[in-house]
Amino acid sequence: MVYKLFIDSDVVIDFFTDREPHVNPASELFELNEQGGIILYLSAVSINNIYYIVRKFLGHKKALDVVEMLSEMTEIIGTTKKEIIQALKNDFSDFEDSIQYSSALTIDGLDAIITRNTKDYKNSHIAVMTPSNFLKMKEIPGHKGTHPSQ
C-alpha cells in the first residue's frame, strides 16, 4: 500500500535545515517518498513560508534550490477561492493551518496530515500525526520499522 500524506511546512523545513531533533523522522519520510512507499503532498501556500524560513538558514540561492527540489519531490496542490472560503469556516485557531487543512481535503484518498503541531489540527476529520508517530504506526515497504502489531 502506498500512503498519501499531506505534509505541513514544519516537516519540510526540518528536513532541509537539519533541525534537530526533528530532522531524522522528516528525512525518513522524504526517503520513503523517493522509494515510492508514500506520496507527499504539499500546499502551494506553504512554498512561500518554506522559502522565507529556509532562506534564513541557507541563503537565497539554496532556498530557491529547495523550492525546485520540492517541486520535483512532492505533489504541490493549489489553493483556490474555494479552499480559502472553507478555511474561514473551519474551527482552527491558526488560519494558515486552516488553509492547509482545506487544501488537504481536496486530495482523494489522503491517509493523514503530517505535522509537528498536531494540536493545531485538533478539529481535523483527517488523521493527524507527527512524522515519528506515522513511521511507528505504519508498516511501509522498505521501512526499517515494524508494524505495532508485530
N, C-alpha and C positions, 0 to 999 in steps of 0.2 A: 504494500500500500504506500502510495506517495501522499504525504501530508501537505496540505495547503495552509501556509501560515502567513498572517499579516504581521509584519514587524514594525514596532514603534521605533521612532528615530533614536531613542536612547540606546537601543541594542546595536544599531548601525554605528553610532558614534563610539560606543565601547570597542567595537571591532577595529575600526580604522585608527583610533587614537591609542590603542593598547591600554585602555583604562582598567586598572586593577581595582578590585578582584574580579571584574566582570568580563574581561577580555576572553578568557578561555571558553565559557559557555557560548558567547557570541561567535567566536571563531568556529566552534563545532557546528553551529547552525549553518554558517556560510560554507563550511566544508561539506556538510550533508547536502546542501543545495547544489553544490558543484557536482557531487556524486549522483544526484538525481533522486535522493531519498525524500527530499522535501522541495517544495516550490515556495520561494519567498516573494511576498507581495509588499509593496511599499507605496504609500501615498505620495503623489506629486507634491502635495503641500509640504511634506517632510523634507524635500530636497533643499529648499531654501535654508531651513534650520540646520540641516546636516552640514551644508556648505559653510554657513556662518560659524558654527562651533568648530568644525574641523580646521577651518582656516586659522583660527586662533592657535591651534596646536601645530599645524603643518605648513602654514602659509598658503597664499592664493593659488599658486600653480598646482601644488599637490592636492589642494582641496578640489580643484577642477578635475584632476585625475580621479579622485574618489567619486565624484559625480558621474564621470564617464564609466568607471568600473561598475557602479551601481546600476547604470542603465543597461549594462551587459549582463549583470549577475541576477537581477531581480525583475519581477514584473511590476512596472510602475503604473499605478492606476490613477486616473484623473479625478478631479473634484469639480463637480458642476454645481449649478444653482440648486439642483435637487438635493445634493448632499449638504449644502450649506443650510437650506431650509430644514432638512432633517436634523442637522446638528443643533439648530436653535430649539428644536422640540425635545431633544434628548435631555435627560436629567443628569447632566455631567457638570461638575464644578469647574473643570478645565475645558475651555472652548476648543483649543487645539486638539485635545484628545477626543472631544465630541465630533469634530470634523473627521478625524482619522477613523473613529468608530463608524460614522455614517458611510465613509468610503469602503471600509471593510465589509459592511452589509451588502455591498454590490457584488461581492465575489461569490460565485456559485460554488458550493461545497467547501467553504472555508472551514478548517478544523479548529483554529484557535488564533487569538491575538497574542503576540509575544511581546512583553514589555517588562521592565523592572518596576514600573509603577502600577501594579495591579489594582491598588486602591482607587486609582483614577478611573478605572473601568468597572466599578462595583455594580453599576446598573446595566452592564452588558448582557445581552442574550446569547452571546457567543462565548465559548470558553476563553478564559484569560489566564495566561501562565507566564512565569518568568522563564528565561531560557533554560536555567538549571532544572526547574520543575518539569518542563516539557521533555528535556533529554532524559530525565529519570523515569518519567511515566510512560514514554512511548518506546516501543521496540522498533528500531529503524534499521533497514538493511545496511550493513556496513558500519553501523554504530557500535562502539565498544561496550556500551552499557547494556543492561538486561532489562527485560520487562519486569515490573514489580511482582508479577505472579510467579516468576521463576525463582 
